[in-house]
């Protein structure tokens, strides 16, 4: 592949995937986690975790600038023909769950904001909207990649315009007394405060997801040893500023008590529409809601496009079920992977937004995030002479901080969601064992040879 992605392109790619429907749908969840503006502490913790974890991605991505990202890092770090084979399989396995969950969050956000225009929408009608969106998304992607590029660009322009409109409007009407109206005992430490902080941090991490997307196209990045680390750092810093600006823009106009807790305030489903209505009236708010719907669909379109290629690439290289390696005979796109992830995203879209976000983050922590911290540590020991254009600053401190952060987020997750993450991992290990036994690969290859 040609290396055409420079620093500007790589940073834009990361930011494109980081900014979507997230900031418009997570504000009520964030504020509800701790019952007030003090929930912004969750943003700070999420940012620390993401910055430290970004250094892990940077070292691995700069040293192994190939396509596939985590899939390649886990294989190399743990040994390609043994434990690394299991880790690679488990990464794709958890992605079969976490990818659709992330896409489903966009479907849920779309249906929530549609409620501002479609007054009195019922739960059954909401599920119908999710299903129609999911089918439309798959249908638009069920074609050659050439025509998809134009659609993606058009959707992204709408996203940028929407984000700028929120920030500028909020800055012009910001009231610090409304924004910093802390409740009594806001910072009193307790177990409840700790659990709430974990919930706020999960929301923060959800909104930052995508800071590492350049690593998935490492084959197409020019001077990857320099570009990959810098693009991760720059995109994380830029998006952090944008998200903080959006959050304070909203709570500086709409008092947080009007949509917290989110479960008791139906208007929290479209809080940004309420924000625009309060300033410009219902007419402008309706137009702006349509822009948010555009942004929501643009995000799920881009996600399904990219994520459908991951199981395909793993299956093509012999590290996942062969059926996912099938290409459409005329369009030459991975139609099996596209349809499977598309259908799972529709099913996941029937759950609540909070549950979807918690399950999404939990399933990725165990194999992908913590797994990569182990990979960078193992490679430092087993392959010290490996070319490393970027070496983690203050190693191993950032990886330790990231590890502790991921453990904190996982430990403060609701037990049911934690059980889902562990259960999915266990089922994946069983499936790997069955698949390896049938294909006579590790850990059953030696036994077959001896026989």
GUKOL-779804 format. One record per residue (C-alpha): x, y, z. Coordinates in steps of 0.1 Angstrom, whole numbers, padded with zeros to 4 digits, always signed. Layout:
XYZ
...
This chain:
+0000+0000+0000
+0011+0036-0007
+0020+0056+0024
+0000+0088+0018
-0013+0096+0052
+0007+0125+0067
+0003+0140+0101
-0026+0162+0092
-0045+0133+0075
-0038+0109+0104
-0049+0135+0130
-0081+0142+0110
-0088+0105+0107
-0086+0100+0145
-0108+0130+0152
-0133+0119+0126
-0139+0087+0145
-0137+0104+0180
-0163+0130+0172
-0197+0117+0164
-0230+0115+0183
-0212+0110+0216
-0211+0145+0230
-0248+0151+0222
-0261+0120+0239
-0238+0114+0269
-0241+0148+0288
-0272+0136+0308
-0255+0103+0316
-0223+0120+0326
-0240+0145+0350
-0263+0117+0364
-0233+0096+0373
-0223+0119+0402
-0254+0141+0404
-0240+0174+0392
-0211+0192+0374
-0185+0174+0396
-0190+0145+0372
-0165+0164+0350
-0139+0147+0372
-0148+0116+0352
-0136+0134+0321
-0103+0142+0338
-0098+0106+0348
-0108+0094+0313
-0083+0118+0298
-0055+0106+0320
-0062+0070+0311
-0065+0078+0274
-0033+0098+0272
-0013+0071+0290
-0029+0043+0269
-0022+0064+0238
+0015+0061+0246
+0010+0023+0246
-0006+0025+0212
+0021+0049+0200
+0050+0026+0208
+0033-0004+0193
+0020+0014+0162
+0053+0031+0155
+0073-0002+0159
+0048-0023+0139
+0031+0001+0114
+0009-0024+0096
-0028-0027+0090
-0049-0043+0117
-0038-0024+0148
-0044-0044+0180
-0048-0077+0160
-0011-0075+0149
+0002-0061+0182
-0013-0089+0203
-0001-0116+0180
+0035-0103+0179
+0036-0095+0216
+0024-0129+0228
+0039-0151+0201
+0022-0155+0167
+0018-0193+0167
+0008-0198+0204
-0007-0175+0229
-0006-0147+0203
-0029-0167+0182
-0054-0170+0211
-0051-0132+0218
-0056-0123+0182
-0087-0145+0180
-0101-0131+0213
-0095-0096+0200
-0117-0102+0170
-0142-0122+0191
-0147-0093+0215
-0149-0069+0186
-0178-0089+0172
-0196-0077+0204
-0181-0043+0211
-0182-0030+0175
-0220-0035+0172
-0225-0020+0207
-0207+0012+0196
-0228+0014+0165
-0259+0007+0185
-0252+0037+0207
-0255+0059+0176
-0288+0043+0167
-0301+0049+0202
-0289+0085+0201
-0307+0090+0168
-0340+0077+0181
-0337+0098+0213
-0333+0130+0193
-0360+0120+0169
-0382+0122+0200
-0379+0160+0199
-0395+0161+0164
-0417+0131+0167
-0436+0140+0199
-0449+0111+0220
-0428+0084+0202
-0434+0051+0220
-0409+0024+0230
-0422+0001+0202
-0418+0029+0176
-0383+0036+0189
-0373+0000+0183
-0388+0003+0148
-0367+0034+0142
-0335+0015+0153
-0343-0014+0130
-0350+0008+0100
-0317+0028+0106
-0298-0005+0109
-0311-0019+0077
-0306+0014+0058
-0270+0016+0071
-0262-0019+0058
-0279-0012+0025
-0258+0019+0019
-0226+0001+0027
-0235-0030+0006
-0216-0016-0024
-0181-0008-0038
-0159+0014-0017
-0156+0041-0044
-0191+0055-0040
-0189+0052-0002
-0161+0079+0000
-0185+0106-0013
-0212+0096+0012
-0187+0097+0041
-0174+0131+0032
-0209+0145+0030
-0219+0131+0064
-0187+0144+0080
-0193+0180+0069
-0227+0180+0087
-0209+0168+0119
-0184+0196+0119
-0211+0223+0113
-0232+0209+0141
-0203+0208+0166
-0192+0244+0158
-0228+0257+0161
-0231+0242+0196
-0198+0256+0209
-0203+0291+0194
-0238+0294+0207
-0228+0281+0242
-0199+0305+0244
-0221+0335+0236
-0247+0326+0262
-0226+0310+0289
-0236+0316+0326
-0210+0304+0350
-0234+0304+0379
-0256+0279+0361
-0226+0258+0350
-0210+0256+0384
-0241+0251+0405
-0226+0223+0427
-0250+0204+0450
-0243+0201+0487
-0216+0176+0495
-0206+0173+0459
-0171+0162+0467
-0177+0141+0498
-0158+0108+0494
-0177+0076+0498
-0182+0042+0481
-0211+0058+0462
-0189+0086+0450
-0163+0061+0438
-0188+0041+0419
-0203+0073+0404
-0168+0084+0394
-0162+0051+0377
-0195+0055+0357
-0185+0091+0347
-0151+0078+0336
-0167+0051+0314
-0188+0078+0297
-0156+0099+0292
-0137+0070+0277
-0166+0062+0254
-0165+0097+0240
-0127+0095+0235
-0128+0061+0216
-0111+0064+0183
-0079+0081+0194
-0059+0051+0180
-0077+0046+0146
-0046+0056+0126
-0030+0024+0139
-0055+0003+0119
-0041+0017+0086
-0004+0017+0095
+0005+0005+0060
-0007+0037+0045
+0010+0062+0070
+0041+0080+0058
+0069+0082+0083
+0048+0062+0108
+0074+0064+0136
+0068+0101+0138
+0032+0105+0125
+0014+0078+0145
+0025+0090+0180
+0020+0127+0172
-0014+0121+0156
-0026+0102+0186
-0015+0130+0210
-0028+0158+0189
-0062+0143+0182
-0067+0134+0219
-0058+0170+0230
-0080+0186+0204
-0110+0164+0210
-0107+0168+0248
-0109+0206+0243
-0139+0203+0219
-0158+0179+0243
-0152+0201+0273
-0164+0231+0253
-0196+0213+0243
-0203+0201+0278
-0199+0235+0294
-0218+0251+0266
-0248+0230+0274
-0247+0231+0313
-0239+0269+0311
-0274+0275+0296
-0296+0246+0306
-0294+0239+0344
-0282+0204+0351
-0310+0199+0376
-0335+0199+0347
-0321+0167+0332
-0305+0149+0361
-0311+0121+0368
-0316+0113+0332
-0341+0084+0339
-0365+0109+0355
-0364+0136+0329
-0376+0125+0294
-0362+0158+0279
-0327+0146+0287
-0329+0124+0256
-0326+0155+0235
-0309+0180+0258
-0290+0198+0230
-0324+0205+0213
-0337+0220+0245
-0305+0241+0246
-0311+0255+0212
-0348+0260+0218
-0341+0280+0250
-0320+0304+0230
-0335+0306+0195
-0370+0290+0198
-0385+0257+0186
-0381+0264+0149
-0343+0267+0150
-0342+0239+0175
-0360+0216+0151
-0336+0224+0123
-0307+0219+0146
-0321+0185+0158
-0322+0175+0121
-0285+0183+0120
-0278+0161+0150
-0298+0133+0133
-0275+0138+0103
-0244+0136+0126
-0257+0105+0144
-0262+0086+0111
-0228+0098+0098
-0211+0083+0129
-0228+0049+0126
-0221+0048+0089
-0184+0054+0094
-0182+0029+0122
-0199+0001+0104
-0177+0007+0073
-0145+0004+0093
-0155-0022+0117
-0168-0047+0091
-0132-0049+0077
-0117-0062+0110
-0132-0097+0112
-0126-0100+0074
-0089-0092+0077
-0084-0117+0106
-0103-0144+0088
-0083-0138+0056
-0051-0143+0075
-0063-0175+0091
-0069-0162+0126
-0107-0162+0126
-0136-0182+0112
-0132-0186+0074
-0167-0175+0066
-0159-0139+0075
-0132-0138+0047
-0158-0140+0020
-0160-0111-0005
-0190-0101-0025
-0185-0116-0060
-0192-0083-0078
-0187-0055-0053
-0156-0071-0037
-0165-0060-0002
-0167-0083+0030
-0204-0088+0029
-0206-0116+0055
-0188-0094+0081
-0209-0064+0071
-0242-0082+0075
-0233-0100+0108
-0221-0068+0125
-0250-0049+0111
-0276-0073+0124
-0259-0075+0159
-0259-0037+0160
-0297-0036+0154
-0303-0061+0182
-0280-0042+0206
-0299-0010+0198
-0329-0023+0216
-0311-0019+0250
-0307+0013+0270
-0278+0037+0262
-0262+0034+0296
-0261-0004+0294
-0247-0003+0259
-0219+0021+0268
-0210+0001+0299
-0210-0032+0280
-0190-0017+0251
-0162-0004+0274
-0161-0035+0295
-0157-0060+0266
-0128-0040+0252
-0108-0036+0285
-0098-0072+0291
-0084-0082+0258
-0076-0051+0238
-0066-0024+0263
-0051-0045+0291
-0038-0071+0266
-0018-0044+0247
-0002-0032+0279
+0010-0067+0284
+0022-0069+0248
+0043-0037+0250
+0059-0050+0283
+0066-0084+0269
+0082-0070+0237
+0104-0048+0258
+0118-0079+0275
+0117-0105+0247
+0128-0082+0218
+0148-0054+0233
+0165-0047+0199
+0133-0042+0180
+0133-0009+0162
+0112+0015+0182
+0110+0050+0165
+0089+0061+0195
+0096+0049+0230
+0071+0055+0257
+0080+0085+0279
+0089+0076+0315
+0084+0039+0308
+0068+0019+0325
+0049+0046+0344
+0023+0055+0317
+0015+0018+0311
+0011+0013+0349
-0012+0043+0351
-0033+0031+0321
-0035-0004+0336
-0047+0009+0370
-0072+0031+0352
-0087+0003+0332
-0089-0019+0363
-0107+0009+0381
-0132+0013+0353
-0138-0024+0351
-0141-0028+0389
-0167+0000+0392
-0189-0015+0364
-0223-0029+0374
-0220-0066+0382
-0244-0077+0354
-0223-0058+0328
-0191-0072+0343
-0205-0107+0341
-0214-0101+0304
-0178-0091+0297
-0163-0121+0315
-0189-0144+0300
-0182-0132+0265
-0145-0138+0270
-0151-0173+0284
-0173-0182+0255
-0146-0169+0231
-0120-0191+0247
-0142-0221+0243
-0149-0213+0206
-0112-0208+0200
-0106-0243+0215
-0132-0259+0193
-0120-0240+0162
-0083-0249+0169
-0092-0285+0175
-0110-0288+0142
-0083-0270+0122
-0055-0289+0140
-0037-0257+0151
-0022-0247+0184
-0027-0259+0211
-0037-0292+0194
-0012-0292+0165
+0016-0310+0185
-0008-0337+0197
-0018-0345+0161
+0018-0347+0150
+0027-0371+0178
-0002-0393+0170
